[in-house]
Amino acid sequence: MHQQQLSTPAVRTAPLPPVPLRSKVEFDGELINRLGKNGPRYTSYPTADRFSDSFGYRDYLHAVAAVRTRGAARPMSLYLHIPFCDTVCYYCACNKIVTRNREKASTYLGYLKREIAMQGALFAGMNEVEQLHFGGGTPTYLLDEQMGDLMVHLRRSFRFAPDEVGEYSIEVDPRTVSAERVHSLRRQGFNRISLGVQDFDPDVQKAVNRVQPEAETRAIIAAARDAGFRSISIDLIYGLPKQNLETMAATIAKVIDASPDRISLYHYAHLPHVFKPQRRILEADMPSSGEKLDMLALCIERLTEAGYVYIGMDHFAKPDDDLAIAQRQGRLHRNFQGYSTHADSDLVSCGVSAISAVGATYSQNAKTLEAYYEALDNNELPVVRGVALGMDDLLRRAIIQKLMCQFELSISAIEQAFPIAFATYFAPELAVLRHYARDGLLTMDGEWITVTMRGRLLIRNLCMVFDRYLAVPDTAPRYSKTV
């Protein structure tokens, strides 16, 4: 069936005012307690739990062919998944393989390079890569020589934008790298670095099996600056065992002093019945729901006082960071790596469990090494599930993207891009939004839906209103708390 090409909704044409140094997102503990519930993070729509195994390798090839037929080249994003870790962090819910057997990584790299070459051949002559992200697992589990070889292979398979244009990032466990290795990563082509910290408190670190001295992390930050990385990001988690308001205040003060360009502050979802490593965490060590909200309020207050802009969800950035600039200019986007400055890029992902977004489709690779290797041995890409988006999916995705990234939605822009009358098509949704409006989470008129500073922390709740899949009875997919 022919898929109609739909235009991207317009953004406000008037110049956007500069963002003040202090982003006045409002924390309302009573409101969060009352309205907080489990819901998707909307790194895609439909969300990954809605993918079907009826979508396979050949469907992906059709999606690539449709992109090629489209003609005009767009920038491309690449994601590579490196699943290996030396040790297990008890809180982790990532698709990972904990092993000290380095031969497993060598075997995996051989197959990964085959997949990269196959993907590169499909997109040959079409797109220039402007964004690259290595995630895991622990990407720096790979030896320096292995990483260098992999980067050379990537550049043989794809055409990359110059360093000053492209955003090439890697997630780093500070325990796995030295200052020399950080400089080597910069020489290999990475210009953005993300450091997993989670918490600086020694007791918290022991409780989650991730002992990482502050001095070790600070040394890697200093090395990244010295090596010329354009952006340094730190990941934190609140709600971990042994955390309390005092320990969180100490950690956030140390993070502010380290002055990273971006900070991600994730809520720990304790689901030991789903993720086996979490069963090693003692329930008695877990902070209460009230304590977790107090920690979140404290972090928001301290970070905004320090000049960080609240981007959305769990992300903060300095006002001159590309994320903050993209948000002001209406170019911010969400994908499987979180917030991104590349809104119209096809995302090609390689590696076990990796998810691609090409044209009007999502596709996911096999989640086990055995299935991943078997597909490549059969000279097929390891795509095992996915979804082709219909018009309703594309419409709702556009709305959710705008709300998640810009906190506002132009109704007329949606009506220009899609063949609908907004008030009629979304009459049930607008009725629900009116209830949220009475709680002060948003304002609505005939032209705009605007999320208030009070509603920004509950943005997932507002987006869930437009998610038609949540109304379909199923096996109750598991999501984290919206706040």
N, C-alpha and C positions, 0 to 999 in steps of 0.2 A: 504493500500500500504506500502510495506517495506521501511523504511527510512534508507538509507545507512549511516553508522557511518563514519564521516569525521574527519581526524586528525586536531589538532590545528596547525596553521602556525608557523613555526620556528622563532626564534629570532636570532639576531646576536650572534655568539658563542664567538667572541673576547671579552675580558673584557672591560666593558664600563668605560670610564674615570670618575673620580669623578666630580660631578656637582659643579661649582664654587659658592661661596656664593652669588654672584649677578647674577641672571638670566637675561640675556640681551635681553628679549623680546622687540621688537621694536614697538613703538606706532606711527602710521602714520595716523593722523586725516583726511587728504585729501583722503587717500585710503579707510579708514573706511566709510567716508561719501559717497564715490562713489560706494562702493561695498556692504555696509551693506544692508541687507534685512531681511524679516521674514523667519525663518526656524526652524527645529526641534533641540532639545537639545541632541538627540540621547542617551537617557538613555536606549533605546532599538532600535532594527531594526528587523522587521518593527516597526514603532512608534505606540504608543497606539491608536492614532486616526484611525489606519488601522485595528484594531481588529474587528472581526465579531461576531454577536450574533448567528451565526450558529455553533460556537464552544461553547460547554457547559460542564457540569459536567462529562459526560461519556467520552468525549474527554480527559479531564484532567486525568481520571483514566487510560486511555490507555497510556498517556504519562508517568505516574508513573510506569506502568507495563513495559514499554520499558526501563526505567531507571533501574528497578530491574533486567531485563534480561541482561542488560549491564554487570552485575557482579561486576566489580571492584568498590569499594566504593570510593566516593570523598567527600571532606568536604562539609558541607551544610551551607547555610545562611538562617536565619529567619528574617522576618520583621513583626512587629505588628503595626497596625494602630489604634490609639486612637483619635477619631474625635472631642472630646469635648473641648470647650474653655469657660472661664468665660465671656470674653468680645470679641468684634470683632475689629480686626485691619483693618483699612480701605483699606490697600494695598493688603490684603491677597486674594490669589486665590486658596487656598487649599480646599479639601473636608472636611468641618468642621461643627460642630453643636454647636452653641452658646447658652448656657443654664446655669442657676444657680440651676436647679433641679438635685440634685445628684442622685436621684433614677434612672434617665435615664442611668447614668454610671453603676449603679449596675446591671440593666437589661442587658445592653450591655456586661458586663463582663461575665455574665452567659452564653450568647450565644458564646462569643469569646472563652471561655474555652472549649465549646463543639466542636467548629471548630478545636481548637488546638489538642484536643484529637483524632479527626477523622484524621487529618493530621499525627499526631504522629503514629497512627496505620498503616497508609499506608506506612510509611517509617521505620517501626520498624526493627531494626537489620541491617539497610543499611548504614546509614551515621552518622557522628559525627558533631554536630553543632560547627563551628569555628567562626561564625559571627552572631551577633544578633543586630537588630536596632529597637528601638521604635520611631515612628514618629507620626505626627498628622496634625491638631489639636495641643493639648497640652498634651503630655503623663503624665506630672506631675499634670494634672487635677485630676488624680486618687489619692485617699488618700494613705498614707504610708502603711496602713494595706492592702489595696486593691492591691497595687503594690507588696508587699511581697507575698501575696497569689498567685498572677498571676505568679510570678517568680518560686515559688514552683511547681505550676501546669505545667509550661513549662519544668522543669527538670524531672518531672514524665513522660512527654510525649516524650521527646527527650533526647538523650545522648549528653552532652556538653563537649567540650574540656576543659582542665584545664585553670584557669584564666591567667596563664602566656602565654598561646598559643592563646586563643580566643580573639576576639575583640567584646566587648559587650557594645553597645553605646545607649545613650538616648538623645533625644532633650529636652531641659529644657527652660522654660520661667522663667527668674530670679525672676519675680514678684510673682511666685507661690511657691517658695521653700525658706527654711531657711538653714542656715549652717548645722543644725542638720539633716535636710532632705537630704542634699547632702551626708553626712556621711552614712545615712541609705541606700541611693541608692548604695553606694559602697559596703556596707555589703550585699546587696541583689544580688550582682554579676555584676553590671555595672562597666566597667573600662575605658570607654571613655564617654565624655560629650560634648554636643554641645549647646551653649547658643545663643538664639536669641537676638540680640542687635539692628540691623538695623541702628540706628544713635544715637549719644549721645546728639545732640542738642535739648534743651527743646522745641523750636518752631516747629521743625520737628516732634518731638514726639507728640505734641498736634495735629498737622495737620493730623496725621494718627491714632490718638486715642490709642497711646501706650506710656504712660508716664512711664519712667523707669529710675530713677536717676542713675548716673554713680556709686555712692558709693554702691548702691544695687548690681549692676552687679559685681563690683570689689570684694565685699564680697563673692559672690558665687564662683568666680574664686579662691580666696584664700582658701575657704573651700574645693574646688575640689582638689587643690594641697595638702592640709593638709590631705585629706581623702585618697590620694594615687591614684587618677585617672591617667592613663598612658598618656592620651591625652585630651587637652582642645581645643575646636574649637569655633570660633565666627562667626556668620552670620551678614553680612552687606548688605545694599541695597543702590545703588546710583540711582538718578533720582526721588526721593521722593519730595513731595511738600515742599516748604520752604528751600530746600537744595540749596546751592551755593558753589562756590569754597572755600570760607572762612570757612563755617561750616564743609565742608567735610575734609578740612585740619586739623581742630581741632579734629574731630572725629577720623581720621586715626592716628593722633599723640597719642591720648589716647589709641587706640587699640594696637599700637606698644609698648607703655609703659606697657600695661597689659601683653604683650608677650605670646599670645596663641600659641599653636603648629600649628594650622591650621586656615586659614581665608577664608571664602567664601564671595565673593563680587558680589552680584547679581544685574542685571539690572532690574529696576522696569518696568514692562509692564503695561501701563495704558489702560485698556480695560473695561471701565465702562458699555459698552453695553453688556458685557459678565458676569462680576462679580459685583453683586449689591452693595456690600460694597464700591466699588471704586467710586460710584456715590456721596458719601459724601465728596469726595476730590474736592476742588475748582480748576477749570482749570487755573484760574489766578495765583495760587500758584505753578504751575508746572514749573520746569526749562526747558529751551529750549534744543533742540537737541545738539547745540553747547556747552552749559553749561554742559550737561551730559557727553559729550566726554571729556571736560576739567577735569571734576571730575574723570573720569576713568583714564585718563593719569596721573593725580596727584597721585592717589592711587597706580597705578603700579610703578611709580617712587619711592614713599616713601617706599612701601613695599619691593621692590627689594634692595633699599639702606639699609634697615634694615636687610637684609640677608635672606629674604623669597624667596623660589624657586617658580617660576610660574609653576604650575602643568598642567594647561590647563583650557579652558573655563573661569570660575570665581573662581578658587581655587588656593590658595597659601599655602605653608607649609614650616616649618623649614627644613634645609638640612638633619637633622638626624631623621625626622619624617618618619613613615612607608610608607606614600604615596610617598614621595620623593625617598626613597630607592627602593620601588617597581617600580617606573618609571625608575630609573637607571638600574635596573635589568631586565626590560622588562616584569614585572609581573602586571603592572597596568591594571585595568579593569573599565568599566563603567556599572552601573546598575541603578535601579530606585531610589537609594539613592545617586547617583552621582558617584564619583571616589571611587574605592575599590581596596584592595590588594588581593582579592580572585577571580582569573580569571575563574577557572573551577568549581565553586560551583553551584549546583542547588539552586535556591532561592525560598523558600516557604513562602508565605505571607498570614497573617491572619488578618481579620477585614474588615469592610465595605470599598469598593472601592480598596482594596489592590491587587497588581499585582504580580503574581508568574512567574518564568522562570524555567521550569522543562523540561529537555531534549531539544528537538527541538521545544518547544512550549512556548507561553506566554498565561496567563489566568488571567482574572480580575474578582473580586468579585462584587456583586451587590452594587450599589452606594447609595441606600437608606436603612435606618434601617428596614423598613417594608419588603422589598424584601429579605434583608439579613436574617432576623428572619424567614421569611416564608420558605426559603430553608432549614435552619437548623431544623425547626419544622418537615419538611418532611424527615429528616435524610439524607439530601444531602448537599454536600459542596456548598456554594453559588456562584459558578462560573457561570457567565452569558454571557461572551464573551471572545474571545481570537483569537489565530491564530496558526496554525501548519506551521512550516517553511520548505519550499522546499530547494533544493540545491542552487538555485540562491539567496534565502534569506540568507542562511548560509554563502555563499561566500561574499556577500555584507556586511553582519554583521561583518565578520572577517576583512574586509578591513576598514570599518568605525571605528571599535574598535582600530585597530592599529594606524590609523591616529589620533584619538581623544586622545589616551593614550600615544603613543610613538612619535608622529609627524613624523613617517617614516614608510615605507612599503617595505618589501622585496618581489619583484615580483616573484623571483624563489621559495620562501617559499610558496606563494599562489599557484603557479603552482604545487608544490609537494603535497599540501593538497587537491587540487580540480582538477577535470579532464578538465582543460581549457588551452588554450594558451592566456595569459593575453592580449597581444597586439591586438589579433583578437577579443576576447570576449568583451573587453572594448575600442574598437577603437573610438566610439563616445565620451566616457568619456575622453579619453586621449587627444582628440582634444580640449575639453573644458579646460582641465588642462593646455594645452600649453598657452592658453590666460592668465591664472593665473600666469603661469611661467614668462610671459613677464612683469607682474606687480611686479615680485620679491617675490611672495608668496611661491614658491616651486621650487625645482630643480628635473629634471627627467633624468634618463639614462636607459639603458636596464635592470638594476638590482634593482634600488631603486627609490622610490618617497620620497623625503625628504622635509618637511615643513620648511621654513626658519623662523628665529626669527621675521621677518616682517610679516609672514603669520600666526603666531600662534594665534593671536587674531581673525582671520577670519577662524579658523579651521572648523566651522560649514558650511561655504560656500563651502569649499573644499569637505567635506563629502557629502554635498547635491548633488554633481556631480554624486555620485554612488547610489543615492536613486532613484530606478526606479519608486517608487510610486508617486513621485512628478510630473512625466510626465503623470500620469493618470488623466484625467479630473474628477473632483468630486465637492463637495460643498465647496471647498476652505477651508481646515482645518486652524484653527487659530494658529499661532505660534508667539513667541516673536521675537524681533529683534536679529540678530546674534551677534551684539555688541551693 
